[in-house]
C-alpha cells in the first residue's frame, strides 16, 4: 500500500500489508484506512499516514466491497454470499447478512439505505429486498438515481426501470462512481484485461453522452476528487490523475487496484496488487 500527495502525486509513505489487497476506504476523519485482503479473507485497519496496523480481522469469503456507515464497517464477501458488519474500532463482527452469491460494491441509495451490487442480475438491501439490475460488480448514485452495469453486454443499467445504455466502445464495465454534477464515471476492461486497452468514461446522465477520459489497460477503481478524476490503471502499473485536458501519471511501476482520497491529510491511499 502506498500514500501519494493529492497535489503532486509524490510518494509520501508505503507499507507491506497482506498479500491480495483489492479495496480501501477511509474513516470520516481520514485517520484510519480499512483494506480488504481477498485471498486470505482478512480486513485490516491502518493508521494514517503511518500505516501501522491497528487491528486485523479474518472474515473469509474473499472480502471485496467496503463501506463505513452508521458506526459499522460493512464488508461484502464475494465468495461467501454475505455482507458482514465489523466494529471499526476493533474489528469485532457485529452482524452478518445473507445475500445472493457474488456480492461486490456497496453503496447508499438516495434514502441512505445500504445496497449491494450483485453479479447475478440483482442488487440487494440488507433487509433482503432485491431489485433487478445488471450482472456487474458496481453500483453508484448520481442525482438521486442508482446505476449498475451489465459486464458481459457492455451496458450500463438504470436501477428501477431497467433502462440500458451501451458503452461507446466494446469494453466490459467494471467500476462505477459519481463524478461531476450529473456525471457517472465508468472504468471498463478490454477483452484481454491485461493486454488490451480499456476505457475510462464520463457519462452525462441527462444527455446520455459519453466523454472518453483515458484508455489505460485494465482500469480498476475510478474516483472523483475535486476537479480530478483518479484512476487505478492496474494493467499499466500506475495511477492516472485526469484534470480537464491534462493527464498526469503518478506512481509509475505500481499496479494500482483501489483508491481512497484523504482530503484532511491531502493524501491518496492506493492499494497495489501484482496479480489481481
C-alpha positions as CSV (number, residue, x, y, z in Angstrom):
1,X,0.0,0.0,0.0
2,X,1.2,3.5,-0.8
3,X,0.2,7.1,0.0
4,X,0.6,9.7,-2.7
5,X,0.3,13.5,-2.4
6,X,-3.1,14.6,-3.8
7,X,-1.4,17.7,-5.1
8,X,1.6,16.3,-6.9
9,X,1.4,12.5,-6.9
10,X,4.7,12.2,-5.0
11,X,5.0,9.1,-2.8
12,X,4.7,10.0,0.8
13,X,4.7,6.6,2.5
14,X,4.4,2.9,1.8
15,X,3.9,-0.3,3.8
16,X,3.7,-4.0,3.0
17,X,0.2,-5.2,4.2
18,X,-1.5,-8.5,3.3
19,X,-1.0,-10.4,0.1
20,X,-4.0,-9.8,-2.1
21,X,-5.4,-6.3,-1.4
22,X,-8.4,-5.3,-3.5
23,X,-10.2,-2.4,-1.7
24,X,-9.6,0.5,0.6
25,X,-11.8,3.0,2.4
26,X,-11.2,5.7,5.0
27,X,-12.7,6.8,8.3
28,X,-14.6,10.1,8.2
29,X,-11.7,11.9,9.9
30,X,-9.2,10.4,7.5
31,X,-7.1,8.9,10.3
32,X,-7.8,5.2,9.6
33,X,-7.6,3.3,6.4
34,X,-9.5,0.0,6.1
35,X,-8.3,-2.5,3.5
36,X,-9.7,-5.8,2.2
37,X,-7.2,-8.7,1.6
38,X,-9.1,-11.0,-0.7
39,X,-7.4,-14.4,-0.9
40,X,-6.6,-14.8,2.8
41,X,-10.0,-13.3,3.7
42,X,-8.8,-10.6,6.0
43,X,-9.6,-7.0,6.7
44,X,-7.1,-4.6,8.2
45,X,-7.3,-1.2,9.9
46,X,-4.2,1.0,9.5
47,X,-3.3,4.4,10.9
48,X,-2.9,7.3,8.5
49,X,-0.3,8.4,7.5
50,X,2.0,6.0,9.5
51,X,0.3,2.9,8.0
52,X,0.7,0.9,11.2
53,X,-1.8,-2.0,11.8
54,X,-4.5,-1.2,14.4
55,X,-6.3,-4.5,14.0
56,X,-6.7,-7.4,11.6
57,X,-9.9,-9.5,11.4
58,X,-10.3,-12.7,9.5
59,X,-13.7,-12.8,7.7
60,X,-13.1,-15.4,5.0
61,X,-15.2,-15.4,1.8
62,X,-12.9,-13.1,-0.3
63,X,-13.8,-9.6,1.1
64,X,-14.5,-7.2,-1.8
65,X,-16.5,-4.1,-1.1
66,X,-16.1,-1.8,1.9
67,X,-18.4,0.9,3.3
68,X,-18.4,2.8,6.6
69,X,-22.0,3.6,7.6
70,X,-23.9,4.0,10.8
71,X,-20.8,3.3,13.0
72,X,-20.1,0.0,11.3
73,X,-17.7,-1.2,8.6
74,X,-19.7,-3.2,6.1
75,X,-17.7,-5.8,4.0
76,X,-19.1,-7.8,1.1
77,X,-17.8,-11.3,0.9
78,X,-17.6,-12.1,-2.8
79,X,-17.1,-15.8,-2.3
80,X,-19.2,-16.0,0.8
81,X,-22.7,-14.8,-0.3
82,X,-22.8,-12.4,2.7
83,X,-22.1,-8.9,4.0
84,X,-20.6,-8.7,7.4
85,X,-20.6,-5.7,9.7
86,X,-17.4,-5.1,11.7
87,X,-16.8,-2.7,14.6
88,X,-14.4,-0.1,13.0
89,X,-12.6,0.4,16.3
90,X,-11.5,-3.2,17.0
91,X,-12.7,-5.3,14.0
92,X,-15.1,-7.4,16.0
93,X,-18.0,-8.9,14.0
94,X,-21.3,-7.2,14.8
95,X,-23.7,-8.7,12.3
96,X,-23.9,-10.8,9.2
97,X,-26.4,-10.6,6.3
98,X,-27.1,-13.2,3.7
99,X,-27.1,-12.0,0.1
100,X,-27.0,-13.8,-3.3
101,X,-23.7,-15.2,-4.4
102,X,-21.2,-12.7,-5.8
103,X,-21.8,-9.5,-3.8
104,X,-19.5,-6.7,-4.8
105,X,-19.5,-2.9,-4.4
106,X,-21.6,-1.5,-1.5
107,X,-23.2,1.9,-1.7
108,X,-26.0,4.1,-0.2
109,X,-29.2,4.8,-2.2
110,X,-30.9,8.2,-2.3
111,X,-32.6,7.5,1.1
112,X,-29.4,6.5,2.8
113,X,-30.1,2.7,2.7
114,X,-27.3,0.3,2.1
115,X,-27.5,-1.6,-1.2
116,X,-25.1,-4.2,-2.5
117,X,-24.3,-4.8,-6.2
118,X,-24.6,-8.4,-7.3
119,X,-23.1,-10.3,-10.3
120,X,-26.3,-12.4,-10.7
121,X,-28.5,-9.7,-12.0
122,X,-29.8,-8.1,-8.9
123,X,-28.9,-5.6,-6.1
124,X,-29.8,-6.4,-2.6
125,X,-30.7,-4.4,0.5
126,X,-29.6,-5.6,3.9
127,X,-33.2,-6.4,4.8
128,X,-33.3,-8.9,2.0
129,X,-35.2,-6.8,-0.6
130,X,-33.9,-7.3,-4.1
131,X,-34.3,-5.3,-7.3
132,X,-33.4,-6.5,-10.8
133,X,-30.2,-4.9,-12.1
134,X,-27.2,-5.6,-14.4
135,X,-24.9,-8.5,-13.9
136,X,-21.9,-6.5,-12.7
137,X,-19.7,-5.6,-9.8
138,X,-20.5,-1.9,-9.3
139,X,-23.3,0.4,-8.2
140,X,-23.3,4.2,-7.9
141,X,-25.7,7.0,-7.1
142,X,-25.9,10.1,-9.4
143,X,-28.6,12.8,-8.9
144,X,-30.7,10.5,-6.8
145,X,-30.6,7.7,-9.3
146,X,-28.8,4.4,-8.9
147,X,-26.8,2.9,-11.8
148,X,-25.5,-0.6,-12.2
149,X,-23.8,-2.4,-15.1
150,X,-24.1,-5.4,-17.3
151,X,-20.5,-6.6,-17.6
152,X,-20.9,-9.1,-20.5
153,X,-23.3,-7.0,-22.5
154,X,-21.1,-3.8,-22.2
155,X,-24.1,-1.8,-20.9
156,X,-25.0,0.5,-18.0
157,X,-28.3,-0.2,-16.4
158,X,-30.6,2.3,-14.7
159,X,-31.9,0.8,-11.5
160,X,-35.7,0.8,-11.3
161,X,-36.8,1.0,-14.9
162,X,-34.0,-1.2,-16.3
163,X,-33.1,1.4,-19.0
164,X,-29.8,0.4,-20.6
165,X,-27.1,2.5,-22.3
166,X,-24.4,0.8,-24.3
167,X,-20.8,1.8,-23.8
168,X,-19.2,3.8,-26.7
169,X,-16.6,1.0,-27.2
170,X,-16.9,-2.8,-27.0
171,X,-15.5,-2.9,-23.5
172,X,-16.6,-4.5,-20.2
173,X,-17.6,-2.1,-17.4
174,X,-16.1,-2.9,-14.1
175,X,-16.3,0.1,-11.7
176,X,-18.8,3.0,-11.4
177,X,-18.6,6.1,-9.3
178,X,-20.3,9.5,-9.1
179,X,-18.3,12.2,-11.0
180,X,-19.0,15.9,-11.5
181,X,-22.6,17.2,-11.5
182,X,-24.9,14.8,-13.2
183,X,-22.0,12.6,-14.3
184,X,-21.3,8.9,-13.9
185,X,-17.7,7.7,-14.1
186,X,-17.1,4.3,-15.7
187,X,-14.0,2.2,-15.9
188,X,-14.1,-0.7,-18.4
189,X,-11.8,-3.6,-19.3
190,X,-10.7,-4.8,-22.7
191,X,-11.3,-8.3,-23.9
192,X,-8.0,-9.4,-22.5
193,X,-7.9,-7.2,-19.5
194,X,-4.1,-7.4,-19.0
195,X,-3.1,-6.6,-22.6
196,X,-6.0,-4.8,-24.4
197,X,-6.8,-1.1,-23.9
198,X,-9.7,-0.5,-21.6
199,X,-11.5,2.8,-21.1
200,X,-12.4,5.4,-18.6
201,X,-15.6,7.4,-19.4
202,X,-17.8,10.1,-18.0
203,X,-21.5,9.7,-18.8
204,X,-23.7,12.8,-18.8
205,X,-26.8,11.1,-17.3
206,X,-29.2,13.7,-18.8
207,X,-28.0,13.7,-22.4
208,X,-26.6,10.1,-22.2
209,X,-23.5,11.2,-24.0
210,X,-20.1,9.8,-23.1
211,X,-16.7,11.6,-22.8
212,X,-13.7,9.3,-23.1
213,X,-11.2,10.3,-20.5
214,X,-8.4,7.7,-20.9
215,X,-7.6,4.3,-22.5
216,X,-5.5,2.5,-19.9
217,X,-5.1,-1.3,-19.8
218,X,-7.2,-2.9,-17.0
219,X,-8.5,0.2,-15.3
220,X,-9.9,-0.7,-11.9
221,X,-11.3,1.8,-9.4
222,X,-12.1,5.3,-10.6
223,X,-12.9,8.2,-8.2
224,X,-13.6,11.9,-8.4
225,X,-11.7,14.3,-6.1
226,X,-12.3,18.0,-6.7
227,X,-11.6,18.6,-10.3
228,X,-9.5,15.5,-10.7
229,X,-10.6,12.0,-11.9
230,X,-8.2,9.5,-10.4
231,X,-7.9,6.1,-12.0
232,X,-6.2,2.9,-10.7
233,X,-4.6,1.8,-14.0
234,X,-3.7,-1.7,-13.0
235,X,-2.5,-3.0,-16.3
236,X,-0.3,0.0,-17.0
237,X,1.0,-0.1,-13.4
238,X,0.3,3.5,-12.5
239,X,-2.3,5.9,-11.2
240,X,-3.8,8.5,-13.6
241,X,-4.8,12.0,-12.4
242,X,-7.0,13.5,-15.1
243,X,-7.7,17.2,-14.7
244,X,-9.7,18.8,-17.6
245,X,-7.5,18.3,-20.7
246,X,-4.3,17.4,-18.7
247,X,-3.4,13.9,-17.5
248,X,-0.6,13.2,-15.1
249,X,0.9,9.8,-14.4
250,X,1.5,9.0,-10.8
251,X,3.2,6.1,-9.1
252,X,4.8,4.5,-12.2
253,X,5.5,0.8,-11.8
254,X,2.8,0.4,-9.2
255,X,-0.1,-2.0,-10.2
256,X,-2.8,0.1,-8.5
257,X,-6.3,-1.6,-7.9
258,X,-8.1,0.7,-5.5
259,X,-8.0,4.3,-4.3
260,X,-9.3,6.5,-1.5
261,X,-8.6,10.3,-1.3
262,X,-7.9,11.7,2.2
263,X,-8.8,15.4,2.0
264,X,-7.8,16.0,5.6
265,X,-4.3,14.8,5.1
266,X,-4.0,15.7,1.4
267,X,-3.1,12.1,0.6
268,X,-4.3,9.4,-1.8
269,X,-4.4,5.9,-0.3
270,X,-3.6,3.4,-3.0
271,X,-3.6,-0.4,-2.7
272,X,-1.4,-2.3,-5.2
273,X,-1.7,-5.9,-6.3
274,X,0.5,-7.6,-8.9
275,X,-1.8,-10.4,-9.7
276,X,-5.4,-9.1,-9.3
